[in-house]
């Protein structure tokens, strides 16, 4: 059942399409070591020239692919419950067109090993404050901002999570913001009055 509520501009944002991008790196293995660092390796993506690793939506490490046998990420300052994510790139630049799909989140489990983490489909996020923005630059993830993109607190909602927002439609978590904390989500509108007309609405969101 779709939660009620929400008033938009009369259109519904479609699901954001990332299918034409490089696949996300997989084969993630590692965890918290005796040195107090989180270290993990991952599998090479065919066609990739570089990779970026993130922690809670913040840049953690850049890895160039020069044919090394192991691709490794190290977090020297880990924090409890951190989400680690990766993407591959077709070139060693940050052009939106070169950036691949974001991986699932990985978090430390009870054994301090990294394990996949995702919000289960159908999970409801209740009483979220949903605001609007219309910046036309790249998102923090690196994709071009556009309809169907939303900014989240990546400590709570990992990048790549798909949400249904009543009155807006589908949104793909691919951005963050300095004031997007805890139970706030920012949905993207094209330049114009729609973002202002949206205001701030308190809604129940559903993970898709």
N, C-alpha and C positions, 0 to 999 in steps of 0.2 A: 504494500500500500504506500502510495506517495504521500508524504506529510503535507498537510494543507498549509496555506499561508504564502506570503510573498507577493509583491506586486512589481512587475517589470515594465518593459516598453512594448509589450504585445508580441514579442518574438521569443523564441526559445533557442538558447545557445546549443549547437550540436556538439557531439563528442569530439574532442580535439584529436586529430589524426597524427600519429607519430610513426606509422607503419613504414614510411619510406626512408627512415633513418637507420643507421647502423644498429644492429642488435646490442643489447646491454651486455657487458662482460659478466661471465658466470664463473663457476668453479672457485668461488671464494672459500678460502680456508685459513684459519688462524685464530688468534685470540689474545688475551692478556698474558704477557710473559712475566718471568721473575724479575725482569728489569723495570716493571711498572708501565711498559709501553704496550699498546695494542698494535700488533703486526699481523698482516694478512697478505696472502698471494691471491692472484686471480688469473683466469685463462685469457690468452690473447684472442682478439677479435679479428678475423680476416678482413683486410682492407684498412685497418686502423693504423694511424701514424702516431697517435698519442692518446693518453687517457687522463681524466681528472677524477680525483677522489674528493668527496665532501663528507663533512661531519655536521649533522643537524642543519644542512643547507648552507654551510660555510665552507669555502675552499680549504682543502686540507693538503693536497699534494698533486703535482703535475708529473706524469710519467711518460717519457718519450719511448716509442717502440722502435728500437734499433736491432731487434732480433735476439735480445737477451733471453736466456732460458727461463727466467722467472720474473714476473712482474710483481713488484712488492710495494705495499703501502705501510707506512708507520705513523702512528699517532703517539707522539711523545708526551702528550698531556691529556689522557683520556678522562672522560667524565661519565658518571653513572647514567645508564639508559640511552647513550648516544646512538643515533642512527648513522650508519656508514653507507654511502652510496657511490656509484661509479658511472661514468659513461665513456665510450670510445669516441674518437674524432678521426675524420678522414684527412685532416691536415693539422699541422702544428700552429693553429691560430684559433681564435674564439669566434669566428664567423658563425652565425646561427645555422647556416646550411651545413657546416662541417660537424655539428654536434649530434651524437647518436642518442639512442634511447637511454633513459636513466634506469639503473638497475633497481631491483627491489631493495628495501632496507635490510641491513644486517645489524644485529645487536648482540651484545654479550649475553649468553644464557647463564644458568646457575653454575655451570662448570667453567665459566669464563672463556667459552669458545664462541666465536661468531656464528650466529644462526639466522636464517631468513626471518624477516618480520614484516607483516602487513596487517592493516586493519581489515577485519573480515568483511566480506560483502554483506550488505544489509545492516551493518552497524549504524546506529543513529547517533549523531552528535547534536545533543539537545541544547537549546537556548544559546546558539552561536550568534554572535553579532556579525552580520554580513554587510560590509561596506562596499564601495565601488571606486574604481580608478580607471584612468584612461591614458596612462603613459604609453608612448609609442616606441620606446627603446626596447632593447633586449631584456628579458627577464633575468633574474639572478641565476637561474639554471642555464641561460644562454639562448633559449628559444626567442623568436620574435613574439612580442606581446600581441595578443589577439583575442577574439571572441572565443570563449571556452577555456581561457586561462584563469587561474586564481592564485592568489598569494596566501600562504598559510604559515603557521608557526611550525617549522620543520622538526622541532623537537617533539611535536605531538602528532602531526600529520605528515608522514614522509612524502617527499616529492614522488610524483608518479601516481599518487592516489587519485582516484576518480570519484567525484562527489556529485550528487544531484541536489541542486539548490532550488527550492520552490520559487517560482516567479522569474527565475533566470534560466534554468536549464542545467546542462551538464558542465562541469568544470574540472580541469586537470591541474593538479597542484604542481606548479612549475615556477613559483616566484616566492619571495619573502619580502618583508618590509620592516623598517625600523620600529613601526608601531604595531605590527601584526604579531600579537602575543596571545598565548593561551587560546581563548575561545573566540578569536576574531579571524574571519576570512574576508579577503578582498577580491571581488569578481571584476573582470575586465569588461569595459564598454568602449566602443569607438568614440573618438572625439566628438563632442556634442553635448546636448543637455541630458542625455540618458543617465550618465553617471550621477549628476546632481539630483536628478529626479528620483533615483533609487534611494538616496539617503543612507541611513543605517537601519537595518531591519533585524529583528531578533527571530531566528528561524531554527527549525530542526533540519539538519542535513543528513543525507543517507549515502553511505559508501557504496559505490557501484562495482 
